[in-house]
Amino acid sequence: MCYQRGATTENRARPDFLFPSGGEYHDPFFDSNLLTMLGAKSTCKDRWRQVLSEAERIPDKHLLTLGNSHQYCPNR
């Protein structure tokens, strides 16, 4: 599986992982339906807002949290 960790997107944002890479993300001819981003945070809290702004070309964001408790994370 191809991915890039910490690639820069709009406004110098750095999603934790971009699939397949920042090169394809910045290529206007690359189909945005083939792009995925994953935010990996220690807790959900208010970090989900950060994830929403990290990759404008990708409408559906994915957030992985590492905390032990179950929390509700709003999706928008």
C-alpha beads as a LAMMPS data file, in Angstrom:
LAMMPS data file: protein, C-alpha beads

76 atoms
75 bonds

1 atom types
1 bond types

-500.0 500.0 xlo xhi
-500.0 500.0 ylo yhi
-500.0 500.0 zlo zhi

Masses

1 110.0

Atoms # bond

1 1 1 0.000 0.000 0.000
2 1 1 1.431 3.378 -1.007
3 1 1 1.211 6.303 1.405
4 1 1 3.133 9.367 2.485
5 1 1 3.435 10.511 6.060
6 1 1 3.329 14.258 6.792
7 1 1 2.873 15.525 3.229
8 1 1 1.952 19.196 2.953
9 1 1 -1.503 20.160 1.633
10 1 1 -3.308 23.516 1.514
11 1 1 -2.177 26.277 3.882
12 1 1 0.837 24.179 4.956
13 1 1 -1.448 21.626 6.654
14 1 1 0.139 18.229 7.266
15 1 1 -2.241 15.289 7.469
16 1 1 -0.656 12.369 9.281
17 1 1 -1.012 10.075 6.248
18 1 1 -1.949 10.684 2.604
19 1 1 -2.763 7.783 0.308
20 1 1 -1.182 7.291 -2.194
21 1 1 1.076 10.388 -1.729
22 1 1 1.406 14.146 -1.729
23 1 1 2.474 14.059 -5.361
24 1 1 -0.835 12.591 -6.478
25 1 1 -2.692 14.910 -4.095
26 1 1 -1.187 17.979 -5.778
27 1 1 -1.658 16.596 -9.305
28 1 1 -4.868 18.264 -10.609
29 1 1 -5.310 15.434 -13.129
30 1 1 -5.224 12.687 -10.464
31 1 1 -8.752 11.491 -9.645
32 1 1 -9.616 12.830 -6.163
33 1 1 -11.849 9.784 -5.603
34 1 1 -8.633 7.749 -5.356
35 1 1 -7.218 9.932 -2.566
36 1 1 -7.540 9.102 1.125
37 1 1 -6.266 10.781 4.259
38 1 1 -5.880 9.468 7.772
39 1 1 -5.437 11.580 10.869
40 1 1 -3.871 9.755 13.821
41 1 1 -4.393 11.595 17.103
42 1 1 -3.978 10.578 20.724
43 1 1 -7.542 11.651 21.636
44 1 1 -10.583 12.837 19.713
45 1 1 -11.507 15.923 21.798
46 1 1 -11.362 18.889 19.436
47 1 1 -8.728 17.385 17.124
48 1 1 -11.386 16.251 14.653
49 1 1 -11.715 19.900 13.532
50 1 1 -8.035 19.903 12.624
51 1 1 -8.500 16.744 10.547
52 1 1 -11.389 18.349 8.606
53 1 1 -9.147 21.191 7.405
54 1 1 -6.080 19.131 6.441
55 1 1 -6.944 18.015 2.886
56 1 1 -9.527 19.998 0.935
57 1 1 -9.536 17.644 -2.085
58 1 1 -10.664 14.734 0.082
59 1 1 -14.277 15.098 1.278
60 1 1 -14.389 11.992 3.528
61 1 1 -11.789 12.126 6.306
62 1 1 -10.614 9.248 8.490
63 1 1 -9.544 9.748 12.099
64 1 1 -7.830 7.129 14.242
65 1 1 -7.475 7.829 17.962
66 1 1 -5.142 6.010 20.317
67 1 1 -6.928 6.715 23.628
68 1 1 -8.419 3.868 25.704
69 1 1 -11.836 5.449 26.227
70 1 1 -14.664 5.409 23.689
71 1 1 -15.614 8.904 22.579
72 1 1 -18.083 10.298 20.130
73 1 1 -16.376 12.244 17.349
74 1 1 -18.707 14.335 15.218
75 1 1 -17.965 13.940 11.541
76 1 1 -18.680 17.571 10.566

Bonds

1 1 1 2
2 1 2 3
3 1 3 4
4 1 4 5
5 1 5 6
6 1 6 7
7 1 7 8
8 1 8 9
9 1 9 10
10 1 10 11
11 1 11 12
12 1 12 13
13 1 13 14
14 1 14 15
15 1 15 16
16 1 16 17
17 1 17 18
18 1 18 19
19 1 19 20
20 1 20 21
21 1 21 22
22 1 22 23
23 1 23 24
24 1 24 25
25 1 25 26
26 1 26 27
27 1 27 28
28 1 28 29
29 1 29 30
30 1 30 31
31 1 31 32
32 1 32 33
33 1 33 34
34 1 34 35
35 1 35 36
36 1 36 37
37 1 37 38
38 1 38 39
39 1 39 40
40 1 40 41
41 1 41 42
42 1 42 43
43 1 43 44
44 1 44 45
45 1 45 46
46 1 46 47
47 1 47 48
48 1 48 49
49 1 49 50
50 1 50 51
51 1 51 52
52 1 52 53
53 1 53 54
54 1 54 55
55 1 55 56
56 1 56 57
57 1 57 58
58 1 58 59
59 1 59 60
60 1 60 61
61 1 61 62
62 1 62 63
63 1 63 64
64 1 64 65
65 1 65 66
66 1 66 67
67 1 67 68
68 1 68 69
69 1 69 70
70 1 70 71
71 1 71 72
72 1 72 73
73 1 73 74
74 1 74 75
75 1 75 76
